[in-house]
Amino acid sequence: MTVKVVLADDQALMRAGFKVLIDAEPDLEVVGEAGDGGTAVKVARDARADVILMDIRMPGLDGIAATRLIAADRTLAHVKVLILTTFEQDAYVFHALEAGASGFLGKNVDPADLIAAIRVVDAGEALLSPFATKALIGAHLSRPTAQSAVTAGPDLGDLTEREAEVVGLVAEGLSNAEIAARLFISPLTAKTHVSRAMTKLAARDRAQLVVEAFRRGIAVVDRRGGLP
């Protein structure tokens, strides 16, 4: 089955380069392009996209606002947003993840890594570069404006203790198989715990589950902005 990809970037040359790489793969196809966020949302809907490569800074509606619209639209619930960034804009990337993005990549990504990333996100694994992502989220939440969120104690909501434990391990970047090995449970049981936690916390995918883990204090940060 072909993965339908939309390219959203205000630089035509950047889109052209990505299109050549993606269309060269037998299981991937660029089905639309956009130079701004508003057009990206429309193209994603019209082309029935599976994955959107979304730049953050674009004229008009930016990538973060476009991601938020996509995440809020039930007809686009299957669409995965992969943020393209230079990695220097930490706050922007965090807000994109918070808005509903499934992960992020640097614009200087190697071709093979770009192709692999699209496939991983489409498969629902999300959260590319988990260690970079958790460091990014941790750095953001360790700032003074977010200290209350990470020092007030964990907010488990409706999660069971086991589900909260699993969520914490997801935030460490562990796969279902690794979680299963750590907790001495089956991979299927680990997957079930992850799925239930995502439902209870209204997380679209594992990336959103990690955001919630940090926000609720299930995964905590130290004074340097990393994991303890």
Secondary structure, 3 states (H helix, E strand, C coil): CCEEEEEECCCHHHHHHHHHHHHCCCCEEEEEEECCHHHHHHHHHHCCCCEEEEECCCCCCCHHHHHHHHHHCHHHCCCEEEEEECCCCHHHHHHHHHHCCCEEEECCCCHHHHHHHHHHHHCCCCCCCHHHHHHHHHHHHCCHHHHHHHHCCCCCCCCCHHHHHHHHHHHCCCCHHHHHHHHCCCHHHHHHHHHHHHHHCCCCCHHHHHHHHHHCCCCCCCCCCCCC
